[in-house]
Amino acid sequence: MKPAELADQIRAQIAQAVVGQDKAVTELLICFFSGGHALLEGVPGVAKTLLAKTLATVLGLRFKRIQFTPDLMPSDVTGTNVFDMATSQFSLRKGPIFTDVLLADEINRTPAKTQAALLEAMEERTVTIDGDTQSLPEYFFVTATQNPIEYEGTYPLPEAQLDRFMMKIAVGYPAEAEEIGVLTRAHEGFDPHRLQASGIQQIAQPELLHSVREECRKVTAQESLLKYVADIVRATRESSLLSLGASPRAGVAALMTAKTCAALEGRDYLLPDDVQQVAHPVLRHRLLLRPDAMIEGLNTDAVVDQILSDVPVPR
């Protein structure tokens, strides 16, 4: 099955649970098939958790959820060694991080020490507990949710952790027609806690997911497009509106997600449009605005818009 065909089938299944949010669904699929992790930001109640859970159900992957709170400890995420009185030995009690799709719910409600417990797992796909390194599953995928920083009781994520997220996906309010659709489904008895009973089916096996990821990686890119990605990333470091630009890791993320975007559109070659489509979710969380830019009411999306308009597009 081709990536575009599989993506259409996944979208159709997710649409049975999540009304609207088409852009967020597409960006989440791009992030998953690119092998990265996603940070979903939006106010409470816009289906961030439901979106992650439905994706895991449709892909047939194990799903676990961690509710991040101010008193959550790193061992609550990774697990710990427990002494067994019967055998007089320590045995590893694995934490919820040992899964395929991990929902780190409200990740910005826990201090940096616990947030850092995810750093090694997200980058290396391993977890080290008492000096012993454990491997995580091949399809380990973190979907973290956070409420906007201005809400009470939140901790800004450190830059090192933000850079580990391949994409930051904005999940907004649904349109009027979509919100009526949400109410209609609730009226008809839809239960978001019983997805399989709602008719949502698994449509992919691990072998298919592996082959689709490989096809996404094989998308060809001309040298001019590689330079285009590099020019965009470098422009963020030279912008007078930013105190921190994007890292080389951001450039790699932009390239890989753009290639996946092309594959999900049914192409085996990269276009500038693909790079532009992923620029905002890949860059928005990696940039820091200068104080005077914030006073002017700008945000990082506006800066990315300006950079995309200034950087020459290859023909």
C-alpha atoms as one frame of an Amber mdcrd trajectory, in Angstrom:
protein
   0.000   0.000   0.000   1.283   3.435  -0.952   1.757   6.122   1.743  -0.943
   8.368   0.247  -3.489   5.543   0.208  -2.730   4.530   3.787  -2.905   8.163
   4.962  -6.359   8.553   3.389  -7.592   5.429   5.163  -6.151   6.590   8.489
  -7.795  10.000   8.120 -11.152   8.335   7.385 -10.938   6.234  10.547  -9.818
   9.142  12.741 -12.666  11.256  11.361 -15.121   8.822  12.979 -13.892  10.009
  16.382 -12.369  13.454  15.828 -14.555  15.932  13.982 -12.552  18.491  12.017
  -8.920  19.215  12.966  -7.909  18.038   9.470  -4.685  20.044   9.484  -3.679
  18.733  12.913  -4.405  15.146  11.825  -2.270  15.537   8.699   0.622  17.064
  10.637   0.424  14.282  13.233   0.632  11.658  10.482   3.603  13.460   8.902
   5.361  13.510  12.268   4.724   9.809  12.955   5.866   8.568   9.553   8.938
  10.816   9.793   9.944   9.018  12.998   9.676  12.076  15.227   7.591  13.197
  18.209   4.740  15.695  18.354   3.805  18.427  20.809   0.095  19.253  20.626
  -0.820  22.665  21.989  -4.326  23.922  22.567  -6.807  24.862  25.241  -8.540
  22.048  27.162 -11.315  20.190  25.397 -10.260  20.411  21.735  -9.635  16.627
  21.334  -5.836  16.522  21.779  -5.963  13.372  23.900  -8.644  11.768  21.737
  -6.566  12.408  18.614  -3.514  10.606  20.016  -5.551   7.686  21.357  -7.453
   7.261  18.095  -4.238   7.274  16.060  -2.820   4.460  18.220  -6.021   2.449
  17.826  -6.083   2.840  14.042  -2.395   1.888  13.707  -2.753  -1.091  16.064
  -0.098   0.210  18.437   0.068  -0.038  22.220  -1.060   3.141  23.940  -0.276
   4.472  27.407  -1.019   7.779  29.035   0.847   9.705  31.718  -0.903  12.564
  33.474   1.865  15.029  34.236   1.452  16.773  37.605   3.745  18.942  39.769
   4.575  15.991  42.061   5.340  13.450  39.287   8.796  11.878  39.683  11.130
  10.705  36.864  10.819   7.105  38.085   7.043   7.360  37.616   7.773   7.780
  33.907  10.705   5.430  33.288  10.217   2.802  35.983  12.499   1.572  38.759
  14.275  -1.492  40.112  12.334  -3.200  42.892  13.843  -5.641  45.398  12.147
  -9.051  45.333  12.205 -10.606  48.801  11.529 -14.097  47.398  14.564 -14.153
  45.083  16.727 -11.617  46.968  17.277  -9.815  43.658  16.290  -6.560  42.064
  13.871  -6.718  39.146  12.901  -3.951  36.774   9.386  -2.641  37.061   8.939
  -0.851  33.763   7.191   2.491  33.668   4.541   3.611  31.183   7.234   4.917
  28.828   7.692   1.345  27.566   4.981   1.488  24.931   4.438   2.422  21.286
   2.383   5.599  21.541   2.928   7.542  24.758   0.583  10.378  25.591   2.370
  12.813  27.905  -0.747  14.676  28.947  -0.254  18.304  30.025   3.503  17.906
  29.957   4.019  21.531  30.969   2.376  20.949  34.347   5.396  19.140  35.758
   8.815  20.623  36.666  11.843  20.388  34.364  13.392  17.485  36.320  10.560
  15.160  35.368  10.237  16.575  31.856  13.918  15.695  31.391  13.112  12.019
  31.995  11.842  11.952  28.411  14.956  13.452  26.805  16.983  10.259  26.359
  13.907   8.275  25.352  12.885  10.761  22.667  16.348  11.124  21.153  17.982
   7.703  21.605  14.908   5.452  21.864  16.434   4.029  25.055  15.904   4.409
  28.807  18.710   4.112  31.376  17.674   2.962  34.843  20.382   2.513  37.508
  23.035   2.298  34.798  21.208  -0.356  32.777  20.042   0.733  29.308  16.742
  -0.601  27.994  15.572  -0.282  24.383  12.184   1.146  23.502   9.882  -0.212
  20.754  10.582   0.610  17.105   7.471   2.783  16.798   7.939   4.667  20.076
   6.074   7.919  19.494   5.567  10.657  22.081   2.488  12.820  21.663   2.718
  15.420  24.386  -0.083  17.861  25.061   0.196  21.238  26.681  -2.045  24.134
  27.461  -0.912  27.643  26.504   1.827  28.927  28.785  -0.231  31.859  30.034
  -2.546  29.517  31.920  -1.919  29.075  35.655   0.114  26.168  37.048   2.315
  25.564  34.004   6.075  25.348  33.529   7.664  26.428  30.219   9.417  23.492
  28.549  13.232  23.913  28.421  14.701  24.610  24.988  16.600  21.298  24.990
  13.356  19.366  25.289  11.432  21.507  22.832  14.122  20.774  20.250  13.439
  17.036  20.658   9.914  17.485  19.376   9.942  17.244  15.606   6.718  19.257
  15.304   4.578  21.502  17.451   1.011  21.151  16.252  -1.552  23.828  17.023
  -4.978  22.381  17.852  -7.587  25.123  17.779 -11.311  25.418  18.190 -13.463
  23.696  15.554 -15.448  25.640  12.998 -19.187  26.131  13.604 -20.269  23.240
  11.369 -17.663  20.955  12.946 -18.765  21.882  16.459 -22.354  21.061  15.553
 -21.013  17.716  14.293 -19.380  17.100  17.687 -22.677  17.781  19.439 -24.548
  15.560  16.988 -22.248  12.619  17.654 -22.503  13.118  21.407 -26.288  13.215
  21.082 -26.217   9.962  19.096 -24.221   8.213  21.827 -20.588   8.448  20.721
 -18.307   7.496  23.636 -14.678   8.647  23.213 -13.615   6.134  25.870 -14.843
   3.160  23.804 -13.336   3.745  20.391 -13.577   0.189  19.077 -17.248   0.040
  20.034 -17.716   3.136  17.872 -16.634   1.243  14.765 -13.036   2.479  14.571
 -10.838  -0.282  13.166  -7.153  -1.096  12.994  -6.048  -0.764   9.380  -2.268
  -1.195   9.557   0.234  -3.850  10.617   3.819  -3.191  11.810   5.244  -4.421
   8.485   3.129  -1.893   6.572   4.131   0.954   8.870   7.786   0.056   8.344
   7.466  -0.008   4.554   5.626   3.334   4.473   8.340   4.958   6.565  10.940
   3.600   4.174   9.070   5.011   1.172   8.921   8.408   2.846  12.702   8.353
   3.343  13.255   7.465  -0.326  11.593  10.646  -1.609  14.153  12.397  -3.806
  15.250  15.978  -3.215  17.283  18.124  -5.593  20.280  19.987  -4.231  18.473
  23.294  -4.731  15.785  22.137  -2.290  18.363  21.076   0.280  19.802  24.584
   0.008  16.269  26.012   0.354  15.795  24.205   3.684  19.235  25.355   4.864
  18.528  28.948   3.827  15.278  28.998   5.818  16.939  27.599   8.936  19.891
  29.968   8.677  17.548  32.914   8.156  16.029  32.282  11.590  19.474  32.797
  13.145  19.933  36.093  11.338  16.472  37.524  12.016  16.456  40.753  14.025
  13.181  39.602  15.612  14.660  36.476  17.219  17.093  35.953  20.075  17.392
  32.235  19.277  17.171  30.662  15.833  16.702  27.078  14.717  19.355  24.393
  15.203  20.747  22.020  12.549  18.412  19.410  14.047  15.544  21.654  12.967
  16.859  21.598   9.397  16.941  17.798   9.405  13.400  17.736  10.827  12.200
  20.148   8.129  13.712  18.006   5.379  12.404  14.674   6.682   8.886  15.967
   7.355   8.786  17.671   3.944   9.731  14.366   2.296   6.978  12.614   4.247
   4.547  15.343   3.223   5.429  14.661  -0.423   4.948  10.903   0.023   1.549
  11.367   1.678   0.572  13.540  -1.303   1.443  10.666  -3.638   4.789  11.984
  -4.941   8.290  10.519  -4.791  10.000  13.887  -5.238  10.197  17.009  -3.085
   8.701  20.399  -3.950   9.148  23.807  -2.280   5.461  23.615  -1.295   6.259
  20.615   0.913   8.938  22.557   2.768   6.603  25.510   3.228   3.795  23.285
   4.511   5.899  21.890   7.369   7.866  25.063   8.166   5.508  26.378  10.851
   5.039  23.182  12.938   8.753  22.351  12.650  10.084  25.808  13.560   7.509
  27.561  15.765   8.672  25.966  19.054  12.382  26.278  18.313  12.472  30.067
  17.999  12.683  32.675  20.764  11.326  36.150  20.124  13.157  39.260  21.238
  11.303  41.285  23.893  10.627  44.169  21.508   9.067  41.748  18.983   6.765
  40.400  21.688   5.783  43.956  22.647   4.770  44.501  19.020   2.426  41.503
  19.320   4.366  39.197  17.016   4.606  35.440  17.441   6.952  32.874  15.954
   4.460  31.920  13.221   4.529  35.519  11.984   8.341  35.427  11.904   8.278
  32.167   9.934   5.836  33.782   7.480   8.254  36.667   6.987  11.227  34.326
   6.494   9.318  32.239   3.933   8.483  35.394   2.005  12.088  36.637   2.096
  13.972  33.433   1.216  14.093  32.867  -2.565  12.124  29.838  -3.704  14.043
  27.488  -6.034  12.544  26.902  -9.445
